Amino acid sequence: MVNFVCIGCRKNERIPLSVVRDFDDMDAGDPEVPLHFICGACGNEMYPEYYKGIHGFEYRIEDRLGVGT
């Protein structure tokens, strides 16, 4: 499971790793930009708390927020 955190309301959502990897594989965008989802509660973006993508990049919510959570 990959924990995604909303940058607006800080809601957490756990998404199965297989689903995250499938979306990561289908994404033809910039591999340095983390995969993200939209928060159902407030509509802001949700980023992975930690995820190592299929292209080898590591994504952390702290990097997106610029501070520790």
Backbone torsions as a table, in degrees:
resi	resn	phi	psi	omega
1	MET	NA	144.4	176.2
2	VAL	-115.9	126.1	179.9
3	ASN	-87.2	121.6	176.2
4	PHE	-104.8	140.9	-177.3
5	VAL	-121.9	132.7	178.1
6	CYS	-75.7	132.1	179.5
7	ILE	-77.3	-10.2	178.4
8	GLY	-93.4	-67.7	-174.3
9	CYS	-98.3	-4.2	178.9
10	ARG	67.6	16.9	174.9
11	LYS	-63.9	144.6	178.4
12	ASN	-107.4	144.0	173.8
13	GLU	-140.9	126.9	178.7
14	ARG	-92.8	124.4	-177.9
15	ILE	-118.3	132.8	-179.2
16	PRO	-54.8	138.3	-179.1
17	LEU	-55.3	-39.4	-179.1
18	SER	-62.0	-37.8	178.5
19	VAL	-68.2	-45.0	179.4
20	VAL	-61.2	-44.0	-180.0
21	ARG	-65.3	-37.9	177.6
22	ASP	-62.0	-45.9	178.2
23	PHE	-65.1	-39.7	178.6
24	ASP	-61.2	-41.7	-179.6
25	ASP	-66.4	-35.3	-179.1
26	MET	-79.0	-18.9	-176.2
27	ASP	-74.2	117.8	-179.2
28	ALA	-96.4	9.0	-178.1
29	GLY	-81.0	-163.0	-178.6
30	ASP	-67.8	118.5	-177.9
31	PRO	-67.6	-13.5	177.6
32	GLU	-81.3	-12.8	178.3
33	VAL	-93.9	124.9	-176.3
34	PRO	-68.4	147.9	171.9
35	LEU	-59.9	137.8	178.5
36	HIS	-142.8	159.0	178.6
37	PHE	-122.4	172.8	178.4
38	ILE	-103.3	133.5	-179.6
39	CYS	-70.2	128.1	178.1
40	GLY	-72.2	-20.5	-177.3
41	ALA	-83.1	-41.4	-174.0
42	CYS	-129.6	-9.6	177.1
43	GLY	87.2	-0.8	176.8
44	ASN	-80.6	174.4	-179.6
45	GLU	-80.8	145.1	175.8
46	MET	-113.0	129.1	-179.2
47	TYR	-117.8	155.8	-178.9
48	PRO	-67.7	137.5	173.4
49	GLU	-61.9	-45.2	170.1
50	TYR	-155.6	134.0	176.5
51	TYR	-157.1	130.6	173.1
52	LYS	-100.3	111.6	-174.0
53	GLY	-71.3	170.3	-177.3
54	ILE	-68.7	-15.4	178.4
55	HIS	-97.0	6.0	176.5
56	GLY	92.7	-5.7	178.8
57	PHE	-77.2	141.2	176.2
58	GLU	-104.4	132.5	-178.3
59	TYR	-118.4	133.7	177.9
60	ARG	-132.5	140.8	-179.6
61	ILE	-59.9	-31.9	179.3
62	GLU	-59.8	-35.4	179.6
63	ASP	-66.2	-36.8	-179.4
64	ARG	-73.1	-40.7	-177.5
65	LEU	-83.4	-23.5	-177.9
66	GLY	82.2	3.5	178.3
67	VAL	-145.8	167.5	173.7
68	GLY	-72.8	153.2	179.3
69	THR	-98.4	NA	NA
